[in-house]
């Protein structure tokens, strides 16, 4: 499955939305990677290892399920999550890219891709239903990510 969507961060025509700087948005996206419990409601624990300016390796625990991933950074531009195939979990990627078509007009593009397997026609309809549910869940989670980043910025935690 491949899925992409765009969330507008700053709307110069809407004075009711607080403007975020690129630096605040970047810090918020990095914080989502390094302090995910602020962003993910059902996450029980997160352990970071092999942390550098370019990447961090994480172990996330959701109840009895443990997911290991690697998050890499292109400073001020992109955060890339890579989940290698592990036990019952297929490999997947999430890329969050900051786009700025005009000065201070910021967007974040969220791109999802997983290691989907070719299905028989009878199973494809069921998989399409499941994928549509996942797309909706991803989009809601991404909207929540931006909401939390706005809250952190309002609290002065993003500089």
C-alpha positions as CSV (number, residue, x, y, z in Angstrom):
1,X,0.0,0.0,0.0
2,X,1.2,3.5,-0.8
3,X,-0.6,6.5,0.6
4,X,0.3,10.2,0.7
5,X,-1.4,13.3,2.0
6,X,-0.5,16.9,2.8
7,X,-1.3,19.0,5.9
8,X,-1.2,22.7,5.8
9,X,0.6,24.2,8.8
10,X,0.5,27.9,8.2
11,X,-2.5,29.6,6.4
12,X,-1.7,33.3,5.9
13,X,-5.4,33.9,5.1
14,X,-6.5,32.5,8.5
15,X,-5.5,34.8,11.4
16,X,-7.0,32.4,13.9
17,X,-4.2,29.8,13.3
18,X,-1.0,30.5,15.1
19,X,1.9,30.6,12.6
20,X,4.7,28.1,13.2
21,X,8.3,28.7,12.1
22,X,10.1,26.1,10.1
23,X,12.4,25.6,13.1
24,X,9.4,25.0,15.4
25,X,7.9,22.5,13.0
26,X,11.2,20.7,12.5
27,X,11.7,20.5,16.3
28,X,8.2,19.1,16.7
29,X,8.7,16.4,14.0
30,X,12.0,15.4,15.7
31,X,10.3,15.4,19.1
32,X,7.7,13.0,17.7
33,X,10.5,10.6,16.8
34,X,12.4,11.0,20.1
35,X,9.6,11.4,22.5
36,X,6.8,9.5,20.9
37,X,4.8,9.0,24.1
38,X,3.8,12.6,23.8
39,X,2.2,11.8,20.4
40,X,1.0,8.2,20.4
41,X,-1.8,7.5,22.9
42,X,-1.5,3.7,23.1
43,X,2.3,3.5,23.3
44,X,3.4,1.8,26.5
45,X,7.2,2.4,26.3
46,X,9.9,3.7,24.0
47,X,13.6,2.9,24.3
48,X,16.1,4.9,22.2
49,X,19.5,3.6,21.2
50,X,22.2,4.5,18.7
51,X,21.2,8.1,18.8
52,X,23.0,10.6,16.6
53,X,22.3,13.9,14.7
54,X,21.4,11.8,11.6
55,X,19.3,9.0,13.2
56,X,17.9,7.1,16.2
57,X,17.1,3.5,16.6
58,X,13.9,2.8,18.7
59,X,12.1,0.0,20.4
60,X,8.4,0.7,20.8
61,X,6.2,-1.4,23.1
62,X,2.4,-1.6,22.6
63,X,1.3,-4.1,25.2
64,X,3.1,-7.4,24.3
65,X,4.0,-6.2,20.8
66,X,7.4,-4.8,20.3
67,X,8.3,-2.8,17.1
68,X,11.8,-1.9,16.3
69,X,12.5,0.9,13.8
70,X,15.1,3.4,12.6
71,X,14.3,7.1,12.3
72,X,16.7,9.2,10.1
73,X,16.8,12.9,9.6
74,X,17.5,15.3,6.8
75,X,17.7,18.5,8.9
76,X,15.0,21.0,8.5
77,X,13.5,19.0,5.7
78,X,12.6,15.3,6.3
79,X,12.1,12.7,9.0
80,X,12.1,9.1,7.7
81,X,10.8,6.1,9.7
82,X,11.9,2.7,8.5
83,X,10.3,-0.4,10.1
84,X,12.2,-3.5,8.9
85,X,10.2,-6.8,8.6
86,X,10.1,-8.4,12.0
87,X,8.2,-11.4,13.3
88,X,4.5,-10.8,12.5
89,X,5.1,-7.2,11.2
90,X,5.8,-6.4,7.6
91,X,8.3,-3.8,6.6
92,X,7.1,-0.2,6.1
93,X,8.2,3.4,5.7
94,X,6.8,6.7,6.7
95,X,8.4,9.9,5.3
96,X,7.4,13.3,6.7
97,X,8.7,16.1,4.5
98,X,8.4,19.8,5.2
99,X,7.3,21.8,2.1
100,X,7.5,25.5,1.8
101,X,6.1,26.7,-1.6
102,X,6.3,30.3,-0.5
103,X,8.0,31.9,2.5
104,X,6.3,31.0,5.8
105,X,3.7,28.9,3.9
106,X,4.5,25.5,5.5
107,X,3.0,22.1,4.8
108,X,4.0,18.6,5.9
109,X,3.7,15.8,3.3
110,X,3.1,12.4,4.9
111,X,4.0,9.4,2.7
112,X,3.3,5.8,3.7
113,X,4.5,2.6,2.0
114,X,4.5,-1.0,3.1
115,X,5.7,-4.3,1.9
116,X,2.4,-5.5,0.5
117,X,2.2,-8.9,-1.1
118,X,0.3,-9.7,-4.3
119,X,-3.1,-11.1,-3.3
120,X,-5.6,-13.3,-5.1
121,X,-8.6,-11.4,-6.5
122,X,-10.9,-12.8,-3.8
123,X,-8.7,-11.4,-1.0
124,X,-8.1,-8.0,-2.8
125,X,-11.5,-6.6,-1.8
126,X,-10.9,-7.4,1.8
127,X,-7.4,-5.9,1.7
128,X,-8.8,-2.7,0.0
129,X,-11.3,-2.3,2.8
130,X,-8.5,-2.8,5.4
131,X,-6.2,-0.3,3.5
132,X,-8.9,2.3,3.5
133,X,-9.3,2.0,7.2
134,X,-5.5,2.3,7.6
135,X,-5.4,5.4,5.4
136,X,-8.1,7.0,7.6
137,X,-6.2,6.1,10.8
138,X,-2.9,7.4,9.4
139,X,-4.5,10.7,8.4
140,X,-6.1,11.1,11.9
141,X,-2.8,10.3,13.6
142,X,-1.0,12.9,11.4
143,X,-3.6,15.5,12.2
144,X,-3.0,14.7,15.9
145,X,0.7,15.1,15.3
146,X,0.3,18.6,14.0
147,X,-2.1,19.4,16.9
148,X,0.4,18.3,19.5
149,X,3.2,20.2,17.7
150,X,1.0,23.3,17.9
151,X,0.4,22.7,21.6
152,X,4.1,22.3,22.3
153,X,4.9,25.5,20.4
154,X,2.2,27.4,22.4
155,X,3.8,26.1,25.6
156,X,7.2,27.4,24.4
157,X,8.7,23.9,24.2
158,X,9.8,24.2,20.5
159,X,11.9,27.4,20.8
